[in-house]
Amino acid sequence: MKPNTTMINAKEAANSAIEYLKSFYTGAKNIMLEEVELSDERKSWSITISFENFDVEDKKPSTIIPRIYKIFRIDNNSGHVIAMKSKDYK
């Protein structure tokens, strides 16, 4: 089977996820790429991003900002975000 030349790479998928995240969480800081995985059928990427959300009510210096984890599914042809889910690491 000949590979589809219009597919995006892992870096493009991660950048798409990060830009999408920033559009919803304007206070997102310390954004980190955690996981990257291409689906078995090569139709989408699963990208896990963690960040700290500084759009919180309590902004005292002693406030601990927990990391938030989101999983993004990115279409491998268009590079568009198909889904965004929460991931709990408790």
N, C-alpha and C positions, 0 to 999 in steps of 0.2 A: 504494500500500500504506500503510495507516494505521500509524503507529509504535506499538509496544507501550509503554504507560505504566508498566509495572512494571520497565522496564530501569533499571539503576543508571548513575550517571554516572562519569566518570573519577576524581573525588576519592573517591567511595565505593569504587571498585575498588582504588585505591591504599591506602586505609585498611585494607581487608580484607587485602591482601597484607602490609602492615606488621604488623598484629596477628598474622597467621599466622606470620610470620617470628619475632616476639618469643616466640611460644609454643615454638619449637624452639631458638632461640638466645638464651638468657636473658642472655648477656653482650654482646649486640649494642649497639653505641654508634655515634654519628655516622651514623645511618641517613639515606640520601639517596634520593630518587626520581630515577631516571635516565631511564626511557623509559616511555611510555604509548601503547598502540595498540589500537584497536578492530578486531576481525577483520572481514574483508570481508563475511561473512554476518551480522555484528552479534550473534553468539551469545556471544562471550567477549572479555575484555580481556586483553592481554598487558602485564604490568607488570614492569619491571626495577627492582630495589632493590639498592643497594650499602650495605655496612656494615663496621664493624670489629668483630671478635669478641674481646672481652676475657676470654673463658673459656679462655685459653691457659695452658700450664704455666709458661712462662718469663715472669715479670712484672717483670723488671728495667727500670729507667727507660730504658735504652738500646734496649730491644726495639722493633723496628719492626713494627707490626701491619699486615699487608697488607689492602687492601679486598677484600671478598668480594662477588661479584655473583650474584644469584638472579633468575630469571625466573619469574613467577607467571602462571598462566592462571586467570582469574576468570570464573565463569559470569555472564553479563550479566543474567539474570533474578533469580537467588537471591543473588548477591554472594558465593557460596561459592568457596573455592579448589578448583580442579580438579586443578592440577598445580603442582609447584615443581621447577625445574631449575637446575643450575649454569651460569653463563656465564663463560667464560674470556677475559680481556682481555690475555693475554700477548703 
